[in-house]
Amino acid sequence: MAAKSSSGAPMTERTVVITRIFDARREVVFEAWTDPVHLAAWFGPKGFMNPVCEVDLRIGGKLRIVMRAPDGAEHPMIGIFREIVRPERLVFTNIATDTAGKILLEGLTTVTFAEHGGGQTKLTMESHAVARVDYASPMLEGMEVGWTQTIDRLGEYIVTVRPRA
């Protein structure tokens, strides 16, 4: 059964915005989003791993991540960097595909990194996605939980890599 919007119709698009304060300089948080070794360590919901994480950090460069769920199912994601302002802002497309490459969801994610207080970072992540197939509606329903867990994992990871004062 497809997820339903508040009107009862199948959900076809969704936007999620999450803001967090991290106890690390924004250069450190930005690096966690743009270095494939760092990104692979935390990206995805709780329990997910990333056996593939490729980052070509330039305008028009590609982002490719294959998230592996705890049950072993793989969830590929590809994207293109549209804007890179180091260490302030990232904008990239994000396309969820099935393992055969069929597009399930197509979206755009914007991440801003603002200085906050003494050496902290205020991160704001906004992701908008549109279902490209009927059966992707439940994926949209789970977007907020998935992104929340992902940003939680980033927070846990940052504690392990941030430089000590």
VOBABA-559766 format. One line per 3 residues: their letters; for each residue x, y, z of N, C-alpha, C, O. Coordinates in Angstrom, 2 decimals. Layout:
a	X Y Z X Y Z X Y Z X Y Z; ...
***
This chain:
maa	0.84 -1.18 0.00 0.00 0.00 0.00 0.89 1.24 0.00 1.84 1.30 0.78; 0.61 2.23 -0.84 1.42 3.44 -0.95 1.17 4.36 0.24 0.08 4.41 0.79; 2.23 5.09 0.61 2.09 6.09 1.66 1.14 7.17 1.16 1.07 7.43 -0.04
kss	0.41 7.78 2.07 -0.57 8.79 1.69 -0.20 10.15 2.24 0.38 10.25 3.33; -0.52 11.19 1.50 -0.36 12.55 1.99 -1.52 12.84 2.93 -2.41 12.00 3.11; -1.53 14.02 3.52 -2.61 14.38 4.45 -3.97 14.40 3.74 -5.01 14.28 4.39
sga	-3.96 14.56 2.40 -5.22 14.55 1.65 -5.68 13.14 1.32 -6.78 12.95 0.80; -4.85 12.13 1.63 -5.20 10.75 1.32 -4.65 10.25 -0.01 -4.71 9.06 -0.30; -4.10 11.17 -0.83 -3.51 10.78 -2.11 -2.11 10.24 -1.88 -1.47 10.58 -0.88
pmt	-1.62 9.39 -2.78 -0.23 8.92 -2.64 0.74 10.10 -2.63 0.60 11.04 -3.41; 1.73 10.03 -1.74 2.71 11.09 -1.63 3.60 11.07 -2.87 4.15 10.02 -3.22; 3.75 12.23 -3.54 4.58 12.28 -4.74 5.82 13.15 -4.56 6.75 13.05 -5.36
ert	5.84 14.01 -3.52 7.02 14.80 -3.25 7.05 15.20 -1.79 6.04 15.21 -1.10; 8.27 15.54 -1.34 8.43 15.89 0.07 9.69 16.71 0.24 10.67 16.53 -0.48; 9.65 17.62 1.22 10.81 18.40 1.60 11.06 18.20 3.08 10.13 18.23 3.89
vvi	12.32 17.98 3.43 12.72 17.82 4.83 13.80 18.85 5.11 14.74 19.00 4.33; 13.67 19.55 6.24 14.68 20.52 6.68 15.09 20.13 8.09 14.25 19.96 8.97; 16.41 20.00 8.29 16.95 19.67 9.61 18.06 20.65 9.93 18.94 20.91 9.10
tri	18.01 21.20 11.13 19.06 22.12 11.60 19.66 21.55 12.87 18.94 21.11 13.77; 20.98 21.57 12.95 21.69 21.08 14.13 22.91 21.95 14.41 23.47 22.57 13.51; 23.30 21.98 15.66 24.54 22.63 16.08 25.54 21.53 16.41 25.25 20.62 17.19
fda	26.73 21.62 15.82 27.80 20.65 16.07 28.95 21.36 16.79 29.28 22.50 16.48; 29.54 20.68 17.74 30.66 21.23 18.49 31.96 20.96 17.73 32.83 20.22 18.18; 32.05 21.59 16.56 33.22 21.47 15.70 33.21 22.65 14.73 32.15 23.18 14.39
rre	34.40 23.05 14.29 34.50 24.13 13.31 33.81 23.71 12.00 33.75 22.52 11.68; 33.31 24.67 11.27 32.58 24.33 10.06 33.48 23.68 9.00 32.98 22.92 8.17; 34.77 23.96 9.01 35.67 23.30 8.07 35.68 21.78 8.31 35.76 20.99 7.37
vvf	35.59 21.38 9.58 35.58 19.97 9.93 34.27 19.31 9.48 34.28 18.21 8.93; 33.16 20.00 9.70 31.84 19.46 9.32 31.73 19.41 7.79 31.22 18.44 7.23; 32.21 20.45 7.12 32.20 20.47 5.66 33.02 19.30 5.11 32.58 18.61 4.19
eaw	34.19 19.07 5.68 35.06 17.96 5.25 34.36 16.61 5.42 34.53 15.71 4.60; 33.58 16.48 6.49 32.85 15.22 6.72 31.83 14.95 5.61 31.52 13.80 5.32; 31.32 16.01 4.99 30.36 15.88 3.89 31.03 15.68 2.54 30.39 15.19 1.60
tdp	32.32 16.04 2.41 32.93 16.09 1.09 34.09 15.12 0.88 34.49 14.89 -0.26; 34.64 14.56 1.93 35.71 13.57 1.81 35.06 12.19 1.81 34.35 11.85 2.76; 35.28 11.39 0.77 34.58 10.10 0.68 34.86 9.15 1.84 33.99 8.36 2.20
vhl	36.04 9.21 2.43 36.35 8.34 3.57 35.48 8.73 4.76 34.91 7.87 5.43; 35.38 10.04 5.02 34.54 10.52 6.11 33.06 10.25 5.82 32.34 9.72 6.66; 32.62 10.61 4.61 31.21 10.47 4.23 30.74 9.02 4.36 29.64 8.77 4.85
aaw	31.56 8.09 3.92 31.20 6.67 3.98 31.03 6.19 5.42 30.29 5.24 5.68; 31.71 6.84 6.36 31.68 6.40 7.75 30.37 6.72 8.46 30.02 6.06 9.44; 29.64 7.73 7.99 28.44 8.14 8.74 27.17 8.26 7.89 26.08 8.28 8.45
fgp	27.25 8.34 6.59 26.08 8.64 5.78 25.06 7.50 5.80 25.43 6.33 5.71; 23.82 7.86 5.91 22.72 6.90 5.89 22.10 6.70 7.25 22.68 7.08 8.27; 20.91 6.10 7.27 20.22 5.85 8.53 20.99 4.89 9.43 21.95 4.24 9.02
kgf	20.54 4.83 10.67 21.15 3.96 11.67 21.25 2.52 11.15 20.28 1.97 10.62; 22.43 1.93 11.31 22.64 0.55 10.92 23.09 0.36 9.48 23.46 -0.75 9.09; 23.06 1.43 8.67 23.46 1.33 7.27 24.98 1.46 7.14 25.64 2.11 7.95
mnp	25.52 0.83 6.10 26.93 0.95 5.75 27.00 1.44 4.31 26.02 1.39 3.58; 28.18 1.90 3.91 28.36 2.43 2.56 29.54 1.76 1.88 30.65 2.29 1.92; 29.33 0.59 1.25 30.44 -0.09 0.59 30.98 0.68 -0.61 32.11 0.45 -1.04
vce	30.18 1.58 -1.16 30.62 2.44 -2.27 30.34 3.88 -1.88 29.21 4.24 -1.54; 31.39 4.71 -1.92 31.22 6.14 -1.66 32.26 6.88 -2.49 33.45 6.86 -2.18; 31.80 7.53 -3.54 32.68 8.25 -4.47 32.26 9.71 -4.53 31.07 10.01 -4.67
vdl	33.23 10.61 -4.42 32.96 12.04 -4.42 33.93 12.72 -5.38 35.15 12.65 -5.19; 33.41 13.37 -6.41 34.20 14.19 -7.32 33.79 15.63 -7.02 32.88 16.17 -7.65; 34.48 16.24 -6.05 34.06 17.53 -5.50 34.45 18.69 -6.41 35.49 19.33 -6.23
rig	33.58 18.94 -7.37 33.70 20.08 -8.27 32.32 20.30 -8.87 31.50 19.38 -8.91; 32.06 21.50 -9.33 30.79 21.78 -9.98 30.66 20.82 -11.17 31.54 20.76 -12.02; 29.56 20.09 -11.22 29.36 19.09 -12.26 29.95 17.73 -11.91 29.75 16.76 -12.63
gkl	30.69 17.67 -10.80 31.27 16.41 -10.36 30.20 15.48 -9.80 29.14 15.93 -9.37; 30.51 14.20 -9.83 29.52 13.20 -9.42 29.70 12.75 -7.98 30.80 12.73 -7.44; 28.59 12.40 -7.40 28.51 11.80 -6.08 27.82 10.45 -6.28 26.76 10.38 -6.90
riv	28.42 9.39 -5.75 27.81 8.06 -5.87 27.99 7.33 -4.55 29.11 7.15 -4.07; 26.87 6.92 -3.98 26.89 6.18 -2.72 25.97 4.97 -2.88 24.86 5.08 -3.40; 26.44 3.84 -2.41 25.57 2.67 -2.31 25.45 2.37 -0.83 26.40 1.96 -0.18
mra	24.24 2.59 -0.31 23.97 2.32 1.10 23.51 0.87 1.23 22.67 0.40 0.46; 24.06 0.19 2.22 23.64 -1.19 2.47 22.90 -1.22 3.80 23.45 -0.88 4.84; 21.63 -1.64 3.75 20.77 -1.72 4.93 21.20 -2.90 5.81 21.90 -3.80 5.34
pdg	20.78 -2.90 7.07 21.10 -4.02 7.95 20.65 -5.38 7.40 21.26 -6.40 7.71; 19.59 -5.40 6.58 19.12 -6.67 6.00 19.89 -7.06 4.74 19.58 -8.08 4.11; 20.89 -6.25 4.36 21.71 -6.55 3.19 21.23 -5.90 1.90 21.95 -5.93 0.90
aeh	20.03 -5.33 1.90 19.52 -4.67 0.69 20.37 -3.44 0.37 20.77 -2.70 1.27; 20.64 -3.24 -0.90 21.45 -2.10 -1.32 20.56 -1.01 -1.91 19.61 -1.28 -2.64; 20.92 0.23 -1.56 20.15 1.41 -1.98 21.11 2.40 -2.64 21.73 3.21 -1.95
pmi	21.23 2.34 -3.97 22.14 3.25 -4.68 21.60 4.67 -4.74 20.39 4.90 -4.82; 22.52 5.63 -4.69 22.19 7.05 -4.83 23.28 7.69 -5.67 24.47 7.47 -5.43; 22.87 8.47 -6.65 23.81 9.22 -7.46 23.42 10.68 -7.42 22.27 11.02 -7.12
gif	24.37 11.55 -7.71 24.07 12.97 -7.73 25.15 13.73 -8.47 26.20 13.20 -8.83; 24.86 15.00 -8.67 25.78 15.93 -9.32 25.89 17.16 -8.43 24.88 17.69 -7.96; 27.12 17.61 -8.19 27.32 18.83 -7.41 26.96 20.04 -8.26 27.50 20.24 -9.35
rei	26.04 20.84 -7.75 25.59 22.05 -8.45 26.27 23.30 -7.92 26.50 24.25 -8.66; 26.58 23.31 -6.61 27.20 24.47 -5.99 28.11 23.99 -4.86 27.74 23.12 -4.08; 29.31 24.58 -4.81 30.26 24.26 -3.75 30.89 25.58 -3.32 31.61 26.21 -4.10
vrp	30.63 26.00 -2.10 31.25 27.19 -1.52 31.91 26.73 -0.23 31.25 26.62 0.81; 33.19 26.47 -0.29 33.94 25.90 0.83 34.17 26.97 1.89 34.63 28.05 1.51; 33.90 26.79 3.14 33.20 25.70 3.81 31.78 26.09 4.19 31.33 25.78 5.29
erl	31.07 26.78 3.30 29.79 27.38 3.64 28.56 26.64 3.10 27.51 26.64 3.75; 28.67 26.02 1.92 27.45 25.54 1.28 27.76 24.45 0.25 28.76 24.51 -0.47; 26.88 23.46 0.23 26.90 22.41 -0.79 25.50 22.27 -1.36 24.52 22.28 -0.61
vft	25.40 22.15 -2.66 24.12 21.87 -3.30 24.38 20.74 -4.29 25.28 20.83 -5.14; 23.60 19.67 -4.18 23.77 18.54 -5.08 22.43 17.88 -5.37 21.52 17.89 -4.54; 22.35 17.31 -6.57 21.18 16.52 -6.89 21.33 15.18 -6.17 22.45 14.75 -5.89
nia	20.24 14.54 -5.88 20.28 13.20 -5.31 19.19 12.38 -5.96 18.00 12.71 -5.92; 19.63 11.29 -6.56 18.73 10.42 -7.30 18.85 9.02 -6.72 19.91 8.40 -6.77; 17.76 8.53 -6.16 17.71 7.17 -5.65 17.30 6.26 -6.80 16.31 6.51 -7.49
tdt	18.08 5.21 -6.98 17.77 4.26 -8.05 17.59 2.86 -7.45 17.96 2.61 -6.31; 17.03 1.98 -8.24 17.05 0.57 -7.83 18.38 -0.01 -8.29 19.17 0.68 -8.93; 18.63 -1.25 -7.99 19.93 -1.85 -8.32 20.14 -1.99 -9.83 21.27 -2.19 -10.28
agk	19.07 -1.88 -10.62 19.19 -1.92 -12.08 19.39 -0.53 -12.68 19.56 -0.40 -13.89; 19.39 0.51 -11.82 19.60 1.87 -12.30 18.34 2.66 -12.60 18.43 3.81 -13.02; 17.15 2.07 -12.40 15.89 2.78 -12.64 15.71 3.86 -11.56 15.88 3.59 -10.37
ill	15.37 5.07 -11.98 15.19 6.19 -11.05 13.90 6.01 -10.26 12.82 5.86 -10.82; 14.05 6.04 -8.93 12.91 5.93 -8.02 12.50 7.30 -7.48 11.33 7.67 -7.49; 13.49 8.05 -7.02 13.29 9.40 -6.48 14.32 10.32 -7.11 15.45 9.91 -7.40
egl	13.92 11.56 -7.32 14.86 12.55 -7.82 14.74 13.78 -6.94 13.64 14.26 -6.68; 15.88 14.30 -6.49 15.81 15.41 -5.57 16.98 16.35 -5.64 17.89 16.21 -6.46; 16.93 17.33 -4.75 17.97 18.34 -4.61 18.18 18.56 -3.13 17.23 18.74 -2.37
ttv	19.46 18.54 -2.71 19.81 18.74 -1.31 20.74 19.93 -1.21 21.70 20.06 -1.97; 20.44 20.80 -0.24 21.27 21.96 0.06 21.71 21.85 1.51 20.88 21.67 2.41; 23.02 21.96 1.74 23.56 21.91 3.09 24.33 23.20 3.32 25.23 23.53 2.54
tfa	23.99 23.94 4.38 24.74 25.15 4.73 25.45 24.93 6.05 24.96 24.24 6.95; 26.62 25.52 6.15 27.50 25.39 7.31 27.80 26.80 7.80 28.59 27.51 7.17; 27.20 27.21 8.90 27.39 28.56 9.42 28.18 28.52 10.72 27.97 27.64 11.56
ehg	29.08 29.49 10.89 29.80 29.60 12.15 28.78 29.90 13.24 27.85 30.67 13.04; 28.99 29.28 14.39 28.05 29.44 15.50 28.84 29.44 16.80 29.52 28.47 17.13; 28.75 30.55 17.53 29.46 30.61 18.81 30.95 30.44 18.61 31.48 30.74 17.54
ggq	31.62 29.96 19.62 33.06 29.77 19.58 33.44 28.41 19.03 33.56 27.45 19.78; 33.63 28.34 17.72 34.10 27.10 17.12 33.04 26.06 16.84 33.36 24.91 16.56; 31.78 26.44 16.91 30.70 25.50 16.59 30.18 25.76 15.18 30.49 26.78 14.57
tkl	29.40 24.82 14.69 28.81 24.93 13.35 27.32 24.71 13.44 26.85 23.75 14.06; 26.57 25.61 12.82 25.13 25.42 12.64 24.95 24.86 11.23 25.21 25.55 10.24; 24.49 23.62 11.16 24.26 22.96 9.89 22.76 22.98 9.60 21.95 22.65 10.46
tme	22.41 23.38 8.39 21.02 23.29 7.93 21.03 22.47 6.65 21.70 22.81 5.68; 20.27 21.38 6.67 20.16 20.49 5.52 18.71 20.53 5.05 17.78 20.27 5.82; 18.53 20.87 3.78 17.20 20.85 3.17 17.24 19.91 1.98 18.06 20.07 1.07
sha	16.36 18.93 1.98 16.31 17.98 0.88 14.88 17.89 0.37 13.94 17.68 1.13; 14.75 18.05 -0.93 13.45 17.95 -1.60 13.54 16.79 -2.58 14.51 16.68 -3.34; 12.55 15.92 -2.56 12.55 14.76 -3.46 11.18 14.58 -4.09 10.15 14.90 -3.49
var	11.19 14.06 -5.30 9.97 13.78 -6.06 10.00 12.31 -6.45 11.01 11.82 -6.95; 8.89 11.61 -6.22 8.78 10.20 -6.62 8.66 10.13 -8.13 7.85 10.84 -8.73; 9.45 9.27 -8.75 9.39 9.08 -10.20 8.68 7.80 -10.59 8.41 7.56 -11.77
vdy	8.36 6.96 -9.59 7.56 5.76 -9.80 6.55 5.68 -8.66 6.81 6.17 -7.57; 5.40 5.08 -8.91 4.34 5.01 -7.91 4.81 4.37 -6.60 4.46 4.84 -5.52; 5.60 3.32 -6.71 5.98 2.58 -5.51 7.09 3.26 -4.69 7.56 2.69 -3.70
asp	7.51 4.48 -5.08 8.49 5.22 -4.30 7.85 6.06 -3.20 8.55 6.64 -2.37; 6.54 6.14 -3.19 5.84 6.94 -2.18 6.23 6.58 -0.75 6.42 7.50 0.06; 6.36 5.31 -0.38 6.80 4.98 0.98 8.20 5.49 1.31 8.51 5.77 2.47
mle	9.05 5.61 0.30 10.39 6.15 0.52 10.29 7.62 0.94 11.04 8.07 1.81; 9.37 8.35 0.33 9.16 9.75 0.72 8.64 9.84 2.15 9.03 10.72 2.91; 7.77 8.92 2.51 7.22 8.89 3.86 8.33 8.72 4.89 8.26 9.27 5.99
gme	9.37 7.95 4.55 10.47 7.69 5.47 11.61 8.70 5.39 12.61 8.55 6.10; 11.48 9.71 4.55 12.56 10.67 4.35 12.99 11.38 5.63 14.18 11.49 5.91; 12.03 11.86 6.40 12.38 12.63 7.60 13.12 11.76 8.61 14.13 12.18 9.17
vgw	12.64 10.55 8.84 13.31 9.64 9.77 14.71 9.30 9.24 15.67 9.31 10.00; 14.81 9.01 7.95 16.10 8.66 7.37 17.12 9.79 7.47 18.27 9.56 7.86; 16.71 11.01 7.12 17.62 12.14 7.22 17.95 12.47 8.68 19.08 12.83 8.99
tqt	16.97 12.35 9.56 17.23 12.62 10.98 18.28 11.66 11.52 19.22 12.08 12.19; 18.14 10.38 11.22 19.13 9.40 11.67 20.49 9.65 11.03 21.52 9.45 11.67; 20.50 10.07 9.78 21.74 10.37 9.08 22.47 11.53 9.75 23.68 11.45 10.00
idr	21.75 12.59 10.05 22.38 13.75 10.70 22.80 13.40 12.13 23.81 13.90 12.61; 22.03 12.55 12.81 22.44 12.04 14.13 23.79 11.32 14.02 24.68 11.53 14.84; 23.92 10.49 13.01 25.18 9.74 12.81 26.33 10.70 12.52 27.45 10.48 12.98
lge	26.06 11.76 11.76 27.09 12.76 11.51 27.56 13.36 12.83 28.76 13.52 13.05; 26.62 13.68 13.71 26.98 14.25 15.01 27.85 13.30 15.82 28.82 13.73 16.45; 27.52 12.04 15.81 28.33 11.04 16.53 29.71 10.92 15.90 30.71 10.77 16.61
yiv	29.78 10.99 14.58 31.05 10.86 13.88 31.94 12.07 14.13 33.14 11.93 14.37; 31.37 13.26 14.06 32.15 14.49 14.24 32.92 14.48 15.56 34.05 14.94 15.62; 32.30 13.95 16.61 32.96 13.88 17.91 34.26 13.09 17.82 35.22 13.38 18.53
tvr	34.31 12.08 16.93 35.49 11.24 16.83 36.59 11.83 15.97 37.75 11.42 16.10; 36.27 12.80 15.09 37.28 13.33 14.16 37.66 14.79 14.38 38.66 15.25 13.83; 36.88 15.50 15.16 37.18 16.93 15.28 38.53 17.14 16.00 38.86 16.41 16.93
pra	39.27 18.12 15.56 40.55 18.41 16.21 40.33 18.86 17.65 39.38 19.59 17.95; 41.19 18.44 18.52 41.11 18.87 19.92 41.76 20.24 20.07 42.80 20.52 19.47; 41.14 21.08 20.85 41.68 22.45 21.05 42.91 22.40 21.94 43.50 23.44 22.23
***
